[in-house]
Amino acid sequence: MDTLIRTFAERGDLAHVALLLWALAASAGLWRALGELARANARMDDFVRELARFNARFDDPL
């Protein structure tokens, strides 16, 4: 691992490694946020569906 770091430091590519790590972290964060958003959307859909079933069951016909 030391030789790998030394090689990047000598060639000046350390900034590229830092940029790559930042991009990977940002992509992982975005991926996780989109997954959470999809799960929240599914929970909201379930809630609205159950609310519609409740309203249909107790709807007062005039």
N, CA, C and O atoms as a GROMACS GRO file, in nm:
protein
  248
    1MET      N    1   0.083  -0.119   0.000
    1MET     CA    2   0.000   0.000   0.000
    1MET      C    3   0.087   0.125   0.000
    1MET      O    4   0.053   0.225  -0.063
    2ASP      N    5   0.200   0.119   0.071
    2ASP     CA    6   0.291   0.232   0.076
    2ASP      C    7   0.347   0.263  -0.061
    2ASP      O    8   0.361   0.380  -0.099
    3THR      N    9   0.380   0.160  -0.136
    3THR     CA   10   0.435   0.183  -0.270
    3THR      C   11   0.330   0.243  -0.363
    3THR      O   12   0.364   0.325  -0.449
    4LEU      N   13   0.207   0.206  -0.346
    4LEU     CA   14   0.100   0.261  -0.427
    4LEU      C   15   0.083   0.410  -0.400
    4LEU      O   16   0.071   0.490  -0.492
    5ILE      N   17   0.083   0.446  -0.273
    5ILE     CA   18   0.069   0.588  -0.235
    5ILE      C   19   0.190   0.666  -0.284
    5ILE      O   20   0.175   0.777  -0.335
    6ARG      N   21   0.309   0.610  -0.269
    6ARG     CA   22   0.432   0.678  -0.312
    6ARG      C   23   0.430   0.698  -0.464
    6ARG      O   24   0.471   0.803  -0.513
    7THR      N   25   0.383   0.600  -0.538
    7THR     CA   26   0.377   0.610  -0.684
    7THR      C   27   0.284   0.724  -0.726
    7THR      O   28   0.318   0.804  -0.813
    8PHE      N   29   0.168   0.731  -0.664
    8PHE     CA   30   0.074   0.839  -0.697
    8PHE      C   31   0.129   0.974  -0.654
    8PHE      O   32   0.111   1.073  -0.726
    9ALA      N   33   0.195   0.981  -0.540
    9ALA     CA   34   0.250   1.108  -0.492
    9ALA      C   35   0.362   1.156  -0.582
    9ALA      O   36   0.373   1.275  -0.609
   10GLU      N   37   0.446   1.066  -0.630
   10GLU     CA   38   0.556   1.104  -0.716
   10GLU      C   39   0.507   1.151  -0.853
   10GLU      O   40   0.566   1.243  -0.911
   11ARG      N   41   0.405   1.093  -0.902
   11ARG     CA   42   0.355   1.128  -1.036
   11ARG      C   43   0.258   1.245  -1.031
   11ARG      O   44   0.221   1.297  -1.137
   12GLY      N   45   0.216   1.288  -0.914
   12GLY     CA   46   0.124   1.400  -0.904
   12GLY      C   47  -0.021   1.362  -0.928
   12GLY      O   48  -0.105   1.448  -0.954
   13ASP      N   49  -0.051   1.234  -0.922
   13ASP     CA   50  -0.188   1.188  -0.947
   13ASP      C   51  -0.271   1.176  -0.820
   13ASP      O   52  -0.382   1.121  -0.824
   14LEU      N   53  -0.221   1.227  -0.710
   14LEU     CA   54  -0.294   1.217  -0.584
   14LEU      C   55  -0.426   1.294  -0.590
   14LEU      O   56  -0.525   1.253  -0.530
   15ALA      N   57  -0.426   1.405  -0.662
   15ALA     CA   58  -0.550   1.482  -0.676
   15ALA      C   59  -0.654   1.403  -0.754
   15ALA      O   60  -0.774   1.411  -0.725
   16HIS      N   61  -0.609   1.326  -0.850
   16HIS     CA   62  -0.704   1.244  -0.926
   16HIS      C   63  -0.764   1.135  -0.838
   16HIS      O   64  -0.882   1.101  -0.851
   17VAL      N   65  -0.683   1.080  -0.751
   17VAL     CA   66  -0.734   0.977  -0.660
   17VAL      C   67  -0.836   1.039  -0.564
   17VAL      O   68  -0.941   0.980  -0.537
   18ALA      N   69  -0.805   1.159  -0.514
   18ALA     CA   70  -0.899   1.226  -0.424
   18ALA      C   71  -1.029   1.258  -0.497
   18ALA      O   72  -1.137   1.243  -0.441
   19LEU      N   73  -1.018   1.302  -0.621
   19LEU     CA   74  -1.138   1.331  -0.700
   19LEU      C   75  -1.219   1.205  -0.726
   19LEU      O   76  -1.342   1.208  -0.719
   20LEU      N   77  -1.152   1.096  -0.754
   20LEU     CA   78  -1.222   0.969  -0.775
   20LEU      C   79  -1.294   0.926  -0.648
   20LEU      O   80  -1.410   0.883  -0.654
   21LEU      N   81  -1.228   0.936  -0.534
   21LEU     CA   82  -1.292   0.897  -0.408
   21LEU      C   83  -1.413   0.986  -0.379
   21LEU      O   84  -1.516   0.938  -0.331
   22TRP      N   85  -1.399   1.117  -0.407
   22TRP     CA   86  -1.511   1.207  -0.386
   22TRP      C   87  -1.628   1.170  -0.477
   22TRP      O   88  -1.743   1.168  -0.434
   23ALA      N   89  -1.599   1.141  -0.603
   23ALA     CA   90  -1.704   1.107  -0.697
   23ALA      C   91  -1.774   0.976  -0.658
   23ALA      O   92  -1.896   0.964  -0.668
   24LEU      N   93  -1.695   0.879  -0.612
   24LEU     CA   94  -1.756   0.753  -0.568
   24LEU      C   95  -1.845   0.774  -0.446
   24LEU      O   96  -1.954   0.717  -0.437
   25ALA      N   97  -1.798   0.855  -0.352
   25ALA     CA   98  -1.878   0.882  -0.232
   25ALA      C   99  -2.006   0.958  -0.268
   25ALA      O  100  -2.113   0.928  -0.215
   26ALA      N  101  -1.995   1.056  -0.356
   26ALA     CA  102  -2.113   1.133  -0.397
   26ALA      C  103  -2.212   1.044  -0.471
   26ALA      O  104  -2.333   1.055  -0.450
   27SER      N  105  -2.163   0.956  -0.556
   27SER     CA  106  -2.252   0.865  -0.629
   27SER      C  107  -2.321   0.768  -0.534
   27SER      O  108  -2.440   0.739  -0.549
   28ALA      N  109  -2.246   0.718  -0.436
   28ALA     CA  110  -2.306   0.626  -0.339
   28ALA      C  111  -2.413   0.698  -0.256
   28ALA      O  112  -2.518   0.642  -0.228
   29GLY      N  113  -2.386   0.822  -0.218
   29GLY     CA  114  -2.485   0.899  -0.144
   29GLY      C  115  -2.611   0.926  -0.225
   29GLY      O  116  -2.722   0.917  -0.173
   30LEU      N  117  -2.592   0.958  -0.352
   30LEU     CA  118  -2.707   0.980  -0.439
   30LEU      C  119  -2.786   0.852  -0.457
   30LEU      O  120  -2.910   0.854  -0.453
   31TRP      N  121  -2.718   0.741  -0.476
   31TRP     CA  122  -2.785   0.611  -0.494
   31TRP      C  123  -2.868   0.578  -0.371
   31TRP      O  124  -2.981   0.531  -0.382
   32ARG      N  125  -2.811   0.602  -0.252
   32ARG     CA  126  -2.884   0.574  -0.127
   32ARG      C  127  -3.005   0.667  -0.111
   32ARG      O  128  -3.112   0.623  -0.070
   33ALA      N  129  -2.986   0.794  -0.145
   33ALA     CA  130  -3.098   0.889  -0.134
   33ALA      C  131  -3.211   0.852  -0.229
   33ALA      O  132  -3.328   0.862  -0.192
   34LEU      N  133  -3.177   0.810  -0.350
   34LEU     CA  134  -3.282   0.769  -0.444
   34LEU      C  135  -3.354   0.644  -0.397
   34LEU      O  136  -3.474   0.629  -0.417
   35GLY      N  137  -3.280   0.552  -0.334
   35GLY     CA  138  -3.344   0.433  -0.278
   35GLY      C  139  -3.441   0.469  -0.166
   35GLY      O  140  -3.551   0.415  -0.159
   36GLU      N  141  -3.398   0.560  -0.079
   36GLU     CA  142  -3.486   0.605   0.029
   36GLU      C  143  -3.610   0.675  -0.027
   36GLU      O  144  -3.720   0.657   0.024
   37LEU      N  145  -3.591   0.754  -0.131
   37LEU     CA  146  -3.704   0.823  -0.193
   37LEU      C  147  -3.802   0.724  -0.254
   37LEU      O  148  -3.923   0.743  -0.244
   38ALA      N  149  -3.751   0.620  -0.316
   38ALA     CA  150  -3.838   0.518  -0.374
   38ALA      C  151  -3.916   0.445  -0.265
   38ALA      O  152  -4.035   0.418  -0.281
   39ARG      N  153  -3.849   0.413  -0.154
   39ARG     CA  154  -3.920   0.346  -0.043
   39ARG      C  155  -4.024   0.438   0.020
   39ARG      O  156  -4.133   0.392   0.056
   40ALA      N  157  -3.994   0.567   0.033
   40ALA     CA  158  -4.092   0.661   0.088
   40ALA      C  159  -4.212   0.674  -0.006
   40ALA      O  160  -4.326   0.684   0.039
   41ASN      N  161  -4.185   0.673  -0.136
   41ASN     CA  162  -4.294   0.680  -0.233
   41ASN      C  163  -4.383   0.557  -0.224
   41ASN      O  164  -4.505   0.568  -0.234
   42ALA      N  165  -4.324   0.440  -0.204
   42ALA     CA  166  -4.403   0.318  -0.190
   42ALA      C  167  -4.487   0.321  -0.063
   42ALA      O  168  -4.603   0.278  -0.063
   43ARG      N  169  -4.430   0.373   0.046
   43ARG     CA  170  -4.508   0.384   0.171
   43ARG      C  171  -4.624   0.481   0.154
   43ARG      O  172  -4.733   0.455   0.204
   44MET      N  173  -4.602   0.592   0.084
   44MET     CA  174  -4.710   0.689   0.060
   44MET      C  175  -4.818   0.627  -0.027
   44MET      O  176  -4.937   0.650  -0.004
   45ASP      N  177  -4.778   0.551  -0.126
   45ASP     CA  178  -4.875   0.484  -0.213
   45ASP      C  179  -4.958   0.384  -0.133
   45ASP      O  180  -5.080   0.376  -0.152
   46ASP      N  181  -4.896   0.308  -0.044
   46ASP     CA  182  -4.970   0.215   0.041
   46ASP      C  183  -5.068   0.289   0.131
   46ASP      O  184  -5.181   0.244   0.151
   47PHE      N  185  -5.025   0.402   0.186
   47PHE     CA  186  -5.112   0.480   0.273
   47PHE      C  187  -5.234   0.531   0.198
   47PHE      O  188  -5.347   0.521   0.247
   48VAL      N  189  -5.212   0.586   0.080
   48VAL     CA  190  -5.324   0.641   0.001
   48VAL      C  191  -5.419   0.528  -0.040
   48VAL      O  192  -5.540   0.547  -0.041
   49ARG      N  193  -5.364   0.412  -0.075
   49ARG     CA  194  -5.448   0.298  -0.112
   49ARG      C  195  -5.534   0.254   0.006
   49ARG      O  196  -5.653   0.228  -0.011
   50GLU      N  197  -5.475   0.246   0.125
   50GLU     CA  198  -5.552   0.207   0.244
   50GLU      C  199  -5.656   0.312   0.279
   50GLU      O  200  -5.767   0.278   0.322
   51LEU      N  201  -5.623   0.438   0.262
   51LEU     CA  202  -5.718   0.546   0.288
   51LEU      C  203  -5.836   0.538   0.191
   51LEU      O  204  -5.950   0.560   0.230
   52ALA      N  205  -5.809   0.507   0.065
   52ALA     CA  206  -5.917   0.491  -0.032
   52ALA      C  207  -6.006   0.372   0.004
   52ALA      O  208  -6.128   0.379  -0.009
   53ARG      N  209  -5.944   0.262   0.049
   53ARG     CA  210  -6.023   0.146   0.091
   53ARG      C  211  -6.110   0.181   0.211
   53ARG      O  212  -6.226   0.140   0.217
   54PHE      N  213  -6.056   0.255   0.306
   54PHE     CA  214  -6.132   0.297   0.424
   54PHE      C  215  -6.249   0.384   0.383
   54PHE      O  216  -6.361   0.364   0.430
   55ASN      N  217  -6.224   0.482   0.296
   55ASN     CA  218  -6.332   0.571   0.251
   55ASN      C  219  -6.438   0.496   0.174
   55ASN      O  220  -6.556   0.526   0.187
   56ALA      N  221  -6.398   0.398   0.094
   56ALA     CA  222  -6.494   0.320   0.017
   56ALA      C  223  -6.580   0.233   0.110
   56ALA      O  224  -6.698   0.212   0.084
   57ARG      N  225  -6.521   0.184   0.216
   57ARG     CA  226  -6.594   0.098   0.309
   57ARG      C  227  -6.697   0.178   0.389
   57ARG      O  228  -6.808   0.130   0.414
   58PHE      N  229  -6.661   0.299   0.430
   58PHE     CA  230  -6.750   0.377   0.516
   58PHE      C  231  -6.812   0.496   0.444
   58PHE      O  232  -6.856   0.592   0.508
   59ASP      N  233  -6.817   0.488   0.313
   59ASP     CA  234  -6.880   0.596   0.235
   59ASP      C  235  -7.031   0.590   0.258
   59ASP      O  236  -7.091   0.484   0.251
   60ASP      N  237  -7.089   0.704   0.285
   60ASP     CA  238  -7.232   0.712   0.315
   60ASP      C  239  -7.310   0.742   0.187
   60ASP      O  240  -7.310   0.857   0.142
   61PRO      N  241  -7.377   0.644   0.128
   61PRO     CA  242  -7.453   0.670   0.004
   61PRO      C  243  -7.577   0.757   0.037
   61PRO      O  244  -7.648   0.732   0.135
   62LEU      N  245  -7.599   0.855  -0.044
   62LEU     CA  246  -7.713   0.946  -0.021
   62LEU      C  247  -7.828   0.910  -0.107
   62LEU      O  248  -7.932   0.976  -0.101
   0.00000   0.00000   0.00000
